[in-house]
């Protein structure tokens, strides 16, 4: 006979809190260079330009969030927007522009 498991608000809060805490521990333990593991975009030669652009935008937003949380934890909130933009996003944007330009030529 199987035991019935009851899902309660408290149990959900506990589990979700543990998952969130573990995700933060993993993120904050990474070095600045290891943040690259959160970058999940690759140019798809077979995809249309619109599809690549849409996917890039979604992946850039996701990556920005990880980088911002990491930067705030390690370096504080002062100038975090500029640090994230300059250190993480601008290089990704430059690569995207290069890939886009090559695809339309």
N, C-alpha and C positions, 0 to 999 in steps of 0.2 A: 504494500500500500504506500502510495506517495504522500508526502506531507504537503499540505496546502501552504503556499507562501502568500502572506498578506503584504501588499505594497501600501505603505503609509506615507503620508507627507514627510514625516520625520526620516523615514528610511531613504526616501528619494533625496531629500536635502543632504543627508549624510553621504550617500554614494556620489552624488553630483559634486559635493564639496571636496571629497577625496580625489575624484577625477580631475577637478580644476586645480587643486593643490599640486597634484603630481605633474600635471602639464606645466604649471609655473615652475616647479622645481627643475624639470628637464630643460625648459627654456633658459632659466637663469643660470644654470650650470654650464651652458655653452659658452665658448669663446666668441668674440666678435666674428672671427672667420667662419666659425661653425654655423652661424646664422644662415649661411648660404644653403644649408640643407632644407630651409623652409621655402626656397625658391623653386617653384614647380612648373614654370612656363618653358616650353621649347617651341620654336617656330615650326609649324606644320606645313611643309612644302605642298602637301596635297590639299590643304585647307584654303578656302577663299580668304582674301585679305580681311574681310569683315569678321570672319570667324576667328582669325588670329588676333585681330585687334580686340575683340570682345573678350577672348580668353586671357589675353595679356592684361587687360584692365582688371579683370576679376582676380587674377593671380597677384598683380601688383598691390591691390588693396589688402589681400590676405597677408602678403609678405610685409607690407607696411605695418600692419598691426603687431606682428611678432617683433619686428625690429623696434618699434616704438616702446613696447612693453619692456624689452630687454634694455634699451637705452635708459628709460626712466628708472629701472631698477638699479642699473650699474652707474649711471652718470647723472641722475636727477632730472627734473623736469625743465630746468632752465635751458632754453634754446633747443629743446628736443625736436621740434618740428624741422628746424634747419638742419640739425645733425642727421635725422632720418632721411631728409630729402637729399642732402649732399653725399652722405656715406653709402646709402643703400639704393635709393630710388633713381637718382640721376644716372648711375652706371647702367641700370636696367633699361632706362628710357633711351640712352644712347645706343645700346645694343639693339633695341627694338627698332629704332629709326634706321639703323644700318641694315637690319634684316628686311624691313619694309621697303627701303629704297632698292635693295637688290632684287626684291620680288617684283617690283613694278617696272624694272628696266628691261 
